[in-house]
Amino acid sequence: MTGKLQDKVAVIGGGEKNLGGLLATTFAADGAKVVVHYHNDSSSAENTVKAVQQAGSQAVSVQGDLTQVSQVRRLFDQAVDSFGGIDVAVNTTGMVLRKPILETTEEEYDQMFGINAKAAYFFIQEAGRRLNDYGKIISLGTSLLAAFTDGYSTYAGGKAPLEHFTRAAAKEFADRHISVNTVAPGPMDTPFFYPQETPERVEFHKSMAMGNQLTRIEDIAPIIEFLATDGWWFTGQTMFPNGGYTSR
Ligand SMILES: NC(=O)c1ccc[n+]([C@@H]2O[C@H](COP(=O)([O-])OP(=O)(O)OC[C@H]3O[C@@H](n4cnc5c(N)ncnc54)[C@H](OP(=O)(O)O)[C@@H]3O)[C@@H](O)[C@H]2O)c1
């Protein structure tokens, strides 16, 4: 244990698997109690709760569709009920779609903006209400925010407002010393990434980064850990940890 988050409480949106799951055990190793939010995958959530406990800390899991504002509020209510307060709130939830604008339906648009923009907004709002002074709020964007590419209009477009939500919240919560940031990784080697891509495009994405490799969750977790601990002076920023990734 590093003890950097000793006696602190962390809420992780999408904390059951992939990047969120690794953050849960990383924060636990720093001494934090963890609230593991999940959407569909209760067995991953159970495993992550056990992994936090094995790391010597405490965890609870909370299910919720975070496109429903009432469920965002219930997540934070349950965190306070379980552990008495919240210090760190990380939202890793998101949904990806690669589809031309001319083929995108109204339902797809609403679903993509529901989880990537609306849920992210109300997660920040509730965190701003419920976090202790000196809290940390971190959202997950995508390096596509800095790219000029086709096919990702509703994914990159849905995540784009995060940069402005982050800046506004950083200003509005500064009087309570709460920092607010977005971390926007390059294409990351998790099951989230592959269904939208062809093998050729995966190779192309690898070729755009240092070392001919995709971003790994192990590359990103320490950056989020830094923002949640020693990096408290960063606020209102979007960071692009992407191994030099650029897109056409
Ligand atoms: N992998 C990449 O290439 C990549 C690159 C850059 C940025 N990112 C971003 O990094 C974050 C983590 O991605 P990841 O690769 O670790 O994949 P992931 O584990 O699949 O993360 C997405 C999470 O969002 C949850 N979610 C989806 N719809 C939801 C809803 N309506 N309500 C609540 N939760 C919902 C998913 O739960 P269910 O699966 O149960 O629906 C899942 O836990 C995402 O925000 C993603 O946009 C990913």
The ligand as an ORCA input file, in Angstrom:
! r2SCAN-3c Opt
* xyz 0 1
  N     -10.685      1.302    -25.441
  C     -10.388      2.369    -26.158
  O      -9.921      2.283    -27.298
  C     -10.554      3.736    -25.580
  C      -9.728      4.770    -26.074
  C      -9.892      6.051    -25.554
  C     -10.840      6.291    -24.580
  N     -11.623      5.271    -24.124
  C     -12.611      5.591    -23.088
  O     -12.153      4.997    -21.884
  C     -13.287      4.624    -21.080
  C     -13.113      3.190    -20.594
  O     -13.085      2.330    -21.712
  P     -12.636      0.798    -21.631
  O     -11.835      0.527    -22.849
  O     -12.092      0.519    -20.274
  O     -14.010      0.022    -21.897
  P     -15.250     -0.395    -20.965
  O     -14.764     -1.106    -19.765
  O     -16.197     -1.127    -21.841
  O     -15.851      1.003    -20.496
  C     -17.113      1.483    -20.810
  C     -17.993      1.364    -19.576
  O     -19.189      2.149    -19.769
  C     -20.269      1.395    -19.247
  N     -21.537      1.863    -19.772
  C     -21.971      1.859    -21.054
  N     -23.228      2.340    -21.119
  C     -23.588      2.660    -19.853
  C     -24.766      3.211    -19.276
  N     -25.851      3.530    -20.016
  N     -24.788      3.427    -17.940
  C     -23.719      3.118    -17.185
  N     -22.574      2.595    -17.664
  C     -22.514      2.371    -18.995
  C     -19.938     -0.028    -19.670
  O     -20.740     -1.005    -19.005
  P     -21.463     -2.185    -19.876
  O     -20.358     -2.802    -20.723
  O     -22.007     -3.100    -18.854
  O     -22.505     -1.500    -20.715
  C     -18.461     -0.072    -19.281
  O     -18.333     -0.325    -17.912
  C     -14.521      4.873    -21.954
  O     -15.125      6.090    -21.540
  C     -13.980      5.010    -23.352
  O     -14.749      5.887    -24.144
  C     -11.486      4.005    -24.585
*
